[in-house]
Amino acid sequence: MSYYRHHLFFCTNDRKDGKACCQQHNAQAMRDYTKKRCKELDIAGKEGCVRVNTAGCLNRCEEGPVVVVYPEAVWYTYVDKEDLDEIFEEHLIHGRIVERLKI
């Protein structure tokens, strides 16, 4: 059994050479929003069973920005906070994969 029910890894890689990267889509701010929102929803940490982490490059740059949710190993892309809110509500709280955001 996993220590957390869900563990999210946000790619926040920033490529200085101009090639596609998640940071071009404000990935760090979206990761920060997710962490804050999980605390507000009382699903963060050991008690809430959700952990949000920053990852290095997840090597799916052309599909970015990306976040992967474990232990299910579901990869998502997102455009805005509303997409992340949908992932919270559907996947993290209700256990339903958000097919429209899955990559």
N, C-alpha and C positions, 0 to 999 in steps of 0.2 A: 504494500500500500504506500502510495506517495505521501510525503510529509504534508504537501498542500493538495487540495482537491484540484486546483488549477494553477498552473504556472505559466505566465505570459512573458514572452521574450520579444521586445521591440527592437528591430534593427534601427539604429540611429547613425549609421555610417555616413560620413561626409567625405566625398571624393573631391579633392582639390583640382583634379584634371578636367572637370566639366562633364565627365561621364555620369550616366544615370546613377542616382543613389537615393536612399530613403530620406536623408536630411533635406534634400531639395523639396520635400513635401512636408517640412516642418515636423519631422518625426520625433525630435526630442520634446517639443511642446506637447505633442499628442501623447507621448509616454507619460509626461508629467501630469497631464489631464487625467489619464487613465488611473494613475496611482492615487491622485486626489479623489477621483470619483469612487474608486473602490473603498476608500476610507469613509466617504460620505454614505455609501450604501451599506457600510458595516460588513463588508465581505473581504476586507484586507487582512493579511497576516495570518498567523497561526490559528487564531480564533475563528476568523472568517473563511479561512481555507483558500485564499487567493494571494498569490505573490506576483508582483510586476517587476520585471528586470529589464535593464538595457543589455542588448547584445551587440557584439561587433557585427561585421558584415555577415548577413545570412545568405549571401550569394544568389539573391533573387531580385537583383537591382532593377531589371526591366519590368518587374511586376509590382514594384514598390509604390507606396510604402508597405511594409509587411510587418505582421505580428504573428507569432506562432503560439498556439495554446496547447500545453501538455497537461495531462498525459495522453490526450487524444491525438496529438500531433496534427492539429488542424491549422492550416496556414490561411491567413486572411490578408486582404488588402483593405484599405479604407481611404475615404476622401476627407472626412470631417468628423467632428465630435459626435454627430448624430449616428454615423456608422459605428463608432466605438460604443455609444450608448446601446445600440441594437445588439452588439456582441455581448455587453454586460447582461442585458435583460434576457436574451434568448439563450446564449451558450453558458455563461457563468452562473446565472440564477436558475434557469429552467432546463439546462442540459440539452438544448436543441441547437444544432449547427446552423449557422446563418449561411445558407447555400449561395445567396447572391453575392456575398463578399469572399467566399472561399476561392483560393487559387490552387 
